[in-house]
C-alpha cells in the first residue's frame, strides 16, 4: 500500500498539528511493510517548497486543491504502478479528500480507501464551536489567542492570502469561500471505505462524526474512532500509539477487502 498524506491548512507551512508535525509523525511511524511500504507527503500550493502565490485568482478555491490532489495521485500511480493507494487527509486535508472522493471526476482505481483525520464536516458548526470555545476562556487567555492569530497572519506559518481567501480573518469569523461548506448531507454518496478519526478534545465538532455511520449506511464500509484525550493532533502524545494502530488495522482491512473484491 502507498499511503498518500494530504496535510492541513489552507496555506499552512510549518504548523506542528498540520504540516511539519504531521509529516514527522507519519514518517517516523514503524509501518509494517505488508501494510504500508511507501509514504508520500506533498506540499500543497502555498506551502513548504511549493509555489507561493503573490495574488489569489478569482477561481482559486477548494476545487483547485482537489484538482491538485488528482494530479498528485496520477504521479504516484506512475511511480508505483500496480500499488493500491490509501489517502490520509488531516484537518483541511480531510476536506480536500472528501471532495476528491465525492467529485464527479473519475477516481483512479488504485485509490481503494481514505482516512479522514480531525476534519470539520460542516463549516457553520465549526465556526460556532470556535466562538463557544473562545467565549469560555478567561479574558487574558482570550487576548492571548487573538494575539497569536495576528502573529500567524503576519509570519510564515500561515499564508494570509490563501487563508483569508478560503477561511477568512479567523476560525471564529469565516468569511472566505469555505463559508457555508458542508459535506454531511453528501456522505451517502461515498463509495470508498473510509476511517473517520478524531479526538474528544479536538477543536473541530467531532460530535458530528457519530452521524456519519448512519448517513453512509452499510453499503460502504466505514469506521468511526473518537480517541479519549485526543486533540487536533491525535497523532501526537498519549493518543499517537492508538491513532497509528487504528490506521494500520483499517489499511490492512481495506487491503483484504480490495483483494476479495478483485477476485
N, C-alpha and C positions, 0 to 999 in steps of 0.2 A: 504494500500500500504506500502511495505517496500522500503525505499529509501537507496540504497547502493551507497556509495561515494567512488570514486577512485581518490586519491589525485595526485598532480603534482609531478614532479621530472625530470629525474630519480635520485634516491638516495638522495633526499632532506628530511631532518629530522626535521627542525624547521622553515622553511621559511614561513613568515606570509601570503604570497599570494598562497601558495601551500599546506601547511601542517597544522601547528597548527592554523593559522588564519582561514583557510577553515573549519577545524573541529569545532572550536569555533562558527563560524558564522552559520553553518548548524544546530548545536545542540541547539543554542540559539534562532533560528527562532521559532516563535509561529505557529506550524503546526496545521491545522485543522485535528482532528483525523479521519474525514471522507475522508481526502485526504492522509495524511501520519501518520501512527500510530507508526512506528518504523524507526529509522535511524541507519544504520550500517556503521561505518567507520573503515577500516582495514589498518594496516601499511604494505606497500609493503616491499619486501625483501630489506634489507639495510636501512630501515627507522624505526624510533620510537623504539618499543620494539621487532621488528622482528630481525632475524639473520643479522649480519653484515659480509658479506663475506670478507675474508682476501686475496682472489685472485679471479680473474674472469676466469671462464671456457671458452673455445673456443666457445661453443654453447650458451653462455649467451647472450640473445637478447630480443627484443620486444616480441617475441613469448613466452619467459619464463614468462613474466608478464601477457600475455594473458591467459596462462595455469593456472597461479596463480589465476586470476580472475574467471576462470571456477570453480576452487576448492572452492573459497570463496562463489560463487553463490550456489554451492551444499550444503555448510554448512548452508547458510541462509535458503535454502529450507527445510533442516532437522529441523531447529529450528522454522521455521514459515511456516509449511506446509499449503498449500492452499492459502497463501497470494501472490498477484501479486507483482512483483518487478520492480522498475524503477531504472536504473543505471545512476548516475551523474558522469561524468568524467571531471575533471578540468585540463586544460593545457596538460601535458604529460598523465594524466589520461584519457583525451579525446581521445588521440591516441590509448591507450590500449583499450578503449571502442569500438572505430570504428573497430579496428582489431578483437575484440571479436564478434561484430555483423556481420562482413563480413567473418569470418573464416568458413572453410569447416566443422568444428566440429559442430554437432547438438547443438542448443541453447535450454536450458531448457524452456518449455512452460510458466513457471511462469514469465519469463522476458517479459514484454509487451511493454516497451519503453525505450528510452535513452535520456540523456541530455548532449550535447557536449558543454562544457563551456570554452571559451578562449583558444581554441585549434588550433595549426598550422595544416593546411591541406596539406602543401607542404613544405618540409624542405629547398628546394632551395630558395623559396620565403621568408621563414622565415629568413634564413641566410642573404639574400640580404637586407632585411628590417633592420636587426640589424646593418649591415655595413653602411647603409644610415643614420640611426639614430645616430650612433657613429660619422660619418663624419660631421653631422650637429652641433655637440657640440663644445663649446669653448675648447681650449686646456686644461685648468685647469680642467674642468668638465670631459673631456675625460680621463685624467690621473687618476682622482678620481675613475671612473668606472673600469678602468684597475686594480687599486689597490684593489678595492672591490672584483673583480673576483679572484685575487690571494688569498685574505683572505678566500673567500668561498671555495677554493680548499684546504685550509690548516685547516680550523676549522671544526666543526661537522655539519654545516648546509648543506654541500654537501659531499656525499660520493664520493671522487675523482675517486675511482676505477670504480664504476658504471657509473658515469657521463662521464668520459673520454672514457670509453669503448663504450658507446652508442652515446654520443654527440661529445665530443672532448675537446679541451682546453677551448673554449668559444663559446657562441652563434654566434659570428661573424666568427668563423672558425670551421665548422662542419666537423670533420674528422672521427668520430666514425661510428658505424654500422647503425645509422639513416641517414647517408648521402645519399641523393637521394630518401629518402622515400616520398611518396605522396599518397593521398587517393582520391583526387577529381575525377579522371577518373573511380574510382570503386564505387562511391556513388550510382550509378543507381541500384546496386545490393542490396541496403539496403531494408529490408523487415519489419523493426520495425519503428514505429513512432519516430521521433527524433526532439528535440528542439536544434537548434544551436544558442548559445547566446554569445555575446562578447561586448566590449566597443569600442567607436571610438577613444579612447586614448590608446588603447592596443598596446603592442609591437609586437603582432603577426599580420600577414596580414589578419585582419578581412574583408578586401575588398573582399577576395575570398568567403566569406560567401554568397554574393549576387549571386554567380554562383550555389550554392547548390540546390536551389529550382528548377531551370531549369533542372539541371542534374538528380535529383531524379524523377521529374515529378509528376503526380497526383496519381499514383498507390499506393504510400506510403505517408501517412500524415507526413508533416514536417513543422516546423515553424522557421523562422529566426528572431532574435531580436538583433539589434545593439544599445546599450544604450549610449545616449549622455553623454559625460564626463566620461564614464566608462574606468577604467584602466584594468590591467591584473587581478586585484582582484575586479571584478564587484560586488562581494558580500559585499564589504566594502563601507563606506562613503555614498555619496549622491545617488548612484545608487543601494544601497542594498535593499531598500524597493521595487523598481521596479523589481529588479532581482528576489527576492523571490515571488513577486506577479505573475510574469510570470511563475515561476516554479510551483506554486500551480495551476494556470489556466491550464497549459499543462498537469500536472499529473491528474487533475480532468477530462479533456477531454479524456485522454488516458484510464482512468478507465471506462468512459462511452462507448467509442468505443470498448474496450475489452469485456464489458458486452454484448453489442449488437451483437458482432461477435460470442460470445459463445452461444447466444440464437438462 
